[in-house]
């Protein structure tokens, strides 16, 4: 046997090795090109897909992903791909209080939790919501108009105090109370609600102090709102004043509800939010329903949470991480306490488990950064005042308030841990084509770096790793191409190496054959070799 192998190797010429390695390189290169094209178009490896689809069932495995893909809703797919601005920055509905929360963090750690870009966006919001063209007619409002533009926090606080002091000055109106009398009517100017807002947000060092200031702001703001409501139809100037006073009143009531939530009076906060949404149903810009969802989850009022989701989780409304992940939490709650990945792999997923997994995949596709914070794979920081939907800033804002709600539901985090990464196998090519939503915006990383502090490592979209077979065929193609080049340049030397390699490769076989020859009778072995 050894002699036969040696004879065969000696008959091989260097041209044979060149042809062999060149052909191998060509074939592996064609396979690599096809695999890469298939991966770019369909988001998966062709060899891997064939192996999973045809070989895994023969080996007793269960493919759950294929059933997940077949059950996805095509009707929602087209409706949800809305042509919206990709990197629009939104006000964080659950933003913290600067004086009572952000500043306390700075005092303890020495770090600034808010970026200049974030605070500048807040200043623009305040000017939009809390000012109007007729502010110059009221001295206090004129001062506050300048205060919202002021960059220095202490200068803003001083301006707010100055606005309140102006309102303490009594003005005399030259209208006699009694005919032919010199008795003057004395009346106070209305309090400046926006000054109280600024002091509650930035000067108050505790939530209790902020709540007291917001209650004073509510008293002043409610009076201004009622007066402007009566005059709103008298001209565009009065209409602008009424719009401004409405924004001020809604903001105050929403922050009072958030104060109640922070101080543990959750049921009171829920009532205030419901009343506010009922009184001003058209003001959806403040996203008060997200505050309500968080408070209801704290009360574990899951039926009420489902009712709110039924109203706001609609294809015609913009989505958010709060909407998508709360819907996933409710569906996970129905199965998470009994979910076992081992049992699911043996028997397959039940209908309820399938719905929960699909809801998690939907949520992860919308914002893929949330699971790492919920699973505590990445540390949380204080959420910014503005968020970018589908970005890291939104993930931080959601997880900061909702992590406790996921922990409260037994097994929910375990189900999330077992299923969330499967989302990326469903998305064909995330930056070019989505599955249930429009493609993931490529500009989120840049915008998030502006919104989040420098000490935080910004989370980026999990890049889809190249399948193993693409890497394998690339390595095989490169290796065989190199062998073909070396064999062409150094035929004699490569021939010696090839013979040595093949001899080493056949050595175990020669050893086994020698043992067989020594055990079997020579006559029997001779008959077998003839066959």
TAZI-V938252 format. One record per residue. N is the residue number from 0. NEAR is the number of other ideal C-beta (glycine too) atoms within 10 Angstrom. D_FIRST is the distance of its C-alpha to the first C-alpha in Angstrom with 1 decimal. Layout:
# TAZI-V938252
n=(N,N)
near=(NEAR,NEAR)
d_first=(D_FIRST,D_FIRST)
This chain:
# TAZI-V938252
n=(0,1,2,3,4,5,6,7,8,9,10,11,12,13,14,15,16,17,18,19,20,21,22,23,24,25,26,27,28,29,30,31,32,33,34,35,36,37,38,39,40,41,42,43,44,45,46,47,48,49,50,51,52,53,54,55,56,57,58,59,60,61,62,63,64,65,66,67,68,69,70,71,72,73,74,75,76,77,78,79,80,81,82,83,84,85,86,87,88,89,90,91,92,93,94,95,96,97,98,99,100,101,102,103,104,105,106,107,108,109,110,111,112,113,114,115,116,117,118,119,120,121,122,123,124,125,126,127,128,129,130,131,132,133,134,135,136,137,138,139,140,141,142,143,144,145,146,147,148,149,150,151,152,153,154,155,156,157,158,159,160,161,162,163,164,165,166,167,168,169,170,171,172,173,174,175,176,177,178,179,180,181,182,183,184,185,186,187,188,189,190,191,192,193,194,195,196,197,198,199,200,201,202,203,204,205,206,207,208,209,210,211,212,213,214,215,216,217,218,219,220,221,222,223,224,225,226,227,228,229,230,231,232,233,234,235,236,237,238,239,240,241,242,243,244,245,246,247,248,249,250,251,252,253,254,255,256,257,258,259,260,261,262,263,264,265,266,267,268,269,270,271,272,273,274,275,276,277,278,279,280,281,282,283,284,285,286,287,288,289,290,291,292,293,294,295,296,297,298,299,300,301,302,303,304,305,306,307,308,309,310,311,312,313,314,315,316,317,318,319,320,321,322,323,324,325,326,327,328,329,330,331,332,333,334,335,336,337,338,339,340,341,342,343,344,345,346,347,348,349,350,351,352,353,354,355,356,357,358,359,360,361,362,363,364,365,366,367,368,369,370,371,372,373,374,375,376,377,378,379,380,381,382,383,384,385,386,387,388,389,390,391,392,393,394,395,396,397,398,399,400,401,402,403,404,405,406,407,408,409,410,411,412,413,414,415,416,417,418,419,420,421,422,423,424,425,426,427,428,429,430,431,432,433,434,435,436,437,438,439,440,441,442,443,444,445,446,447,448,449,450,451,452,453,454,455,456,457,458,459,460,461,462,463,464,465,466,467,468,469,470,471,472,473,474,475,476,477,478,479,480,481,482,483,484,485,486,487,488,489,490,491,492,493,494,495,496,497,498,499,500,501,502,503,504,505,506,507,508,509,510,511,512,513,514,515,516,517,518,519,520,521,522,523,524,525,526,527,528,529,530)
near=(15,14,7,10,17,14,9,11,15,9,8,14,11,16,12,13,21,19,13,16,22,17,12,17,20,14,14,20,17,12,19,20,12,14,22,16,11,18,20,11,11,12,19,17,22,17,18,17,15,11,13,16,11,9,10,12,11,7,7,7,11,14,13,17,14,12,14,19,14,7,12,14,12,7,8,13,15,8,11,18,14,11,6,10,7,16,15,11,19,17,15,23,21,18,22,24,22,23,23,22,17,20,20,17,16,14,8,8,11,7,13,15,23,22,18,10,15,21,18,13,19,19,15,12,17,21,12,12,21,22,22,21,12,15,20,10,11,19,16,23,23,16,21,26,21,14,23,20,13,15,10,9,15,10,12,22,19,13,21,26,14,16,26,19,13,17,17,9,9,9,9,9,9,6,7,12,10,7,5,5,8,7,8,11,11,10,9,10,14,14,19,26,27,29,28,25,27,27,23,28,25,19,20,21,14,15,19,12,17,28,20,14,23,27,14,18,27,20,13,23,27,16,15,23,21,11,15,20,14,10,13,17,9,10,10,10,13,17,15,17,25,21,14,23,23,20,22,24,24,21,23,27,23,22,21,21,25,26,26,21,24,19,15,10,15,18,14,16,25,21,14,23,25,17,12,22,20,8,11,17,8,6,16,13,12,19,21,22,20,23,24,24,25,24,26,24,24,19,13,12,16,16,9,17,22,15,11,19,18,10,10,19,15,12,13,7,12,14,22,25,24,25,23,25,28,28,20,28,26,19,24,29,18,14,21,20,13,12,22,12,12,7,12,20,12,10,10,13,21,13,9,14,22,18,17,26,29,22,20,26,26,24,28,25,20,24,25,23,25,28,24,17,21,24,16,12,9,18,9,14,17,21,23,31,22,25,29,27,20,25,29,30,30,27,27,27,29,29,24,17,20,23,17,12,20,21,12,13,19,12,15,25,18,16,25,24,14,15,26,21,13,15,23,18,15,19,22,17,15,20,13,12,14,18,18,22,19,15,16,21,19,13,11,24,15,12,22,24,17,18,26,26,16,10,10,21,11,20,21,14,18,15,9,16,9,13,20,11,19,21,14,16,23,17,12,17,20,14,14,20,17,12,20,21,15,16,24,15,10,13,15,9,12,20,18,11,15,19,15,11,10,14,14,9,10,17,12,9,12,15,12,11,16,12,10,12,13,9,8,12,9,9,8,9,15,10,10,10,9,6,4)
d_first=(0.0,3.8,5.3,5.1,6.4,8.7,9.9,10.7,12.5,14.3,15.7,17.4,21.0,23.5,25.3,22.4,22.7,26.5,26.4,24.0,26.2,29.4,28.7,27.7,30.9,33.0,31.9,32.4,35.7,36.9,36.0,37.9,41.0,41.1,40.8,43.5,45.8,45.3,46.1,49.2,50.5,49.7,49.1,45.7,42.1,41.0,37.5,39.1,41.8,39.4,37.4,40.6,42.2,39.3,36.7,39.1,41.1,38.0,37.2,40.8,42.4,45.9,46.8,50.3,50.6,50.4,53.3,55.2,54.8,56.0,59.1,60.3,63.8,63.9,67.7,68.0,65.4,67.5,70.7,69.4,68.2,71.6,72.4,73.8,73.9,70.5,71.8,75.2,76.3,78.0,80.4,78.8,80.6,80.0,80.8,82.1,85.5,85.7,88.3,87.3,83.5,82.1,84.6,84.0,80.3,81.3,83.6,80.9,77.9,79.5,77.3,78.7,77.1,78.5,77.8,80.5,79.1,79.3,82.9,83.9,82.8,84.9,87.9,87.5,87.3,90.5,92.3,91.3,92.2,95.1,97.1,99.1,101.3,104.5,103.6,106.0,108.9,108.1,108.0,105.5,103.1,103.5,102.5,99.5,98.4,98.1,96.6,93.6,92.8,93.2,90.0,91.4,91.3,94.5,96.3,95.4,96.6,99.9,100.4,100.0,102.6,104.9,104.6,105.6,108.5,109.9,110.1,112.3,115.0,117.6,118.8,122.4,123.0,126.5,127.3,130.2,129.6,133.3,135.3,137.6,135.8,134.1,131.5,128.0,125.0,122.2,118.6,115.2,112.5,109.4,106.7,103.6,100.6,98.0,99.3,98.6,95.1,94.3,95.6,93.8,90.5,90.7,93.5,93.1,90.8,90.3,89.8,93.1,95.0,93.2,94.3,97.9,97.9,96.3,99.0,101.6,99.7,99.7,103.5,104.0,101.4,102.6,106.2,105.0,102.9,105.9,108.2,105.8,105.1,108.7,108.9,105.5,107.0,109.7,107.5,104.1,105.0,105.6,102.5,100.4,102.1,101.4,97.7,97.5,99.3,97.0,93.9,95.6,96.5,93.1,91.4,93.8,93.3,89.5,89.5,91.9,89.5,86.7,89.0,89.6,85.8,85.2,88.0,86.6,89.1,86.3,88.4,91.2,88.7,87.3,90.9,91.8,88.7,89.4,93.0,92.1,89.6,92.3,95.0,93.0,90.3,89.9,89.0,85.2,84.6,84.8,82.1,84.1,81.9,79.1,81.5,82.5,78.9,78.2,81.4,80.7,77.2,78.9,81.2,78.2,80.1,77.0,79.0,81.2,78.2,76.8,80.1,80.2,76.6,77.6,80.3,78.4,74.8,75.5,73.6,76.8,77.1,75.1,72.5,72.1,69.7,72.4,72.6,68.8,67.9,70.9,69.9,66.4,67.8,70.0,67.1,64.9,67.7,67.5,63.9,62.9,64.1,61.6,58.8,55.3,52.3,50.0,52.2,52.6,48.8,48.5,51.5,52.2,55.4,58.7,61.3,63.3,60.2,59.1,62.6,62.5,59.1,60.3,63.5,61.5,59.3,62.5,64.1,61.0,60.8,64.5,64.2,60.7,62.1,64.0,61.2,60.3,63.9,64.3,61.1,62.4,59.3,61.8,65.2,68.4,71.3,74.8,74.7,76.4,79.6,77.8,74.4,72.1,70.9,67.1,67.0,66.5,70.3,70.7,67.8,69.6,72.9,71.5,69.5,72.3,74.6,72.2,69.6,71.9,72.2,68.4,68.2,71.0,69.0,66.6,62.9,63.8,62.0,58.9,58.8,59.3,56.5,54.0,54.8,56.3,53.2,52.2,55.0,53.0,50.3,53.1,54.8,53.1,54.0,56.9,58.7,58.7,58.9,60.1,59.6,63.0,64.8,65.1,62.4,62.5,64.8,63.2,66.4,66.6,65.0,67.6,70.5,69.4,69.2,72.9,73.9,72.0,72.7,70.6,69.4,67.6,64.1,64.4,61.8,60.2,58.6,55.1,52.9,50.3,46.9,44.2,41.7,38.3,36.5,38.7,37.9,34.1,34.1,36.3,33.9,30.9,32.9,34.1,30.7,29.0,32.1,31.9,28.3,29.2,32.2,30.4,27.6,30.5,32.4,29.7,26.8,25.3,25.6,24.3,21.3,20.4,21.1,19.0,15.9,16.6,17.2,14.1,12.0,14.3,14.0,10.3,10.6,12.0,9.3,6.7,9.7,10.4,7.4,8.1,11.6,11.3,10.0,12.8,15.3,14.9,16.1,13.9,16.0,15.8,12.0,12.3,15.0,13.3,10.4,13.4,15.2)
